[in-house]
Amino acid sequence: MDTASSVTGPEWLTVREVAQHYRVSERTVCRWALSGHLRMMRVGPTGRLIRIHRTE
């Protein structure tokens, strides 16, 4: 078990978590990610879900 990871939280955040942090809409975060302003990765079987790296 990685204790450092559990203290700082997950390395990849959901669009909702990022939107709440910056106090913007989820759509704005998606636009930022798709335009390349945020480092992102697509997950899920169809690749529709987006995760934003914590360092962004």
C-alpha positions in Angstrom: 0.0 0.0 0.0 1.4 3.4 -1.0 0.8 5.7 1.9 2.1 8.8 0.1 -0.6 8.3 -2.6 -3.4 8.0 0.0 -2.3 11.2 1.8 -2.2 13.4 -1.3 -5.1 11.7 -3.0 -5.4 10.2 -6.5 -2.9 11.2 -9.2 -5.6 11.7 -11.8 -8.7 13.8 -11.1 -12.2 13.8 -12.6 -13.5 16.7 -14.6 -15.9 17.5 -11.8 -13.1 17.6 -9.2 -11.1 20.0 -11.3 -14.2 22.2 -12.0 -15.0 22.4 -8.3 -11.3 23.3 -7.5 -11.2 26.2 -10.1 -14.9 27.1 -9.6 -15.7 26.8 -13.3 -18.1 24.6 -15.2 -17.3 21.1 -16.2 -17.7 22.1 -19.8 -14.9 24.7 -19.3 -12.6 22.1 -17.9 -13.3 19.8 -20.9 -12.5 22.6 -23.3 -9.2 23.3 -21.5 -8.3 19.6 -21.6 -9.2 19.2 -25.3 -7.3 22.3 -26.3 -4.2 21.1 -24.6 -4.1 23.5 -21.7 -4.4 20.6 -19.2 -2.6 17.2 -19.3 -5.3 14.6 -19.7 -5.9 11.0 -20.4 -8.9 9.2 -21.7 -10.2 6.2 -19.8 -13.0 3.7 -20.2 -13.9 1.2 -22.9 -14.9 3.9 -25.4 -12.4 6.6 -24.2 -15.1 9.1 -23.4 -14.1 9.7 -19.8 -11.4 12.3 -19.2 -9.0 12.4 -16.2 -6.8 15.4 -15.5 -3.4 15.0 -13.9 -3.1 16.4 -10.4 -0.1 18.6 -11.3 -2.1 20.6 -13.7 
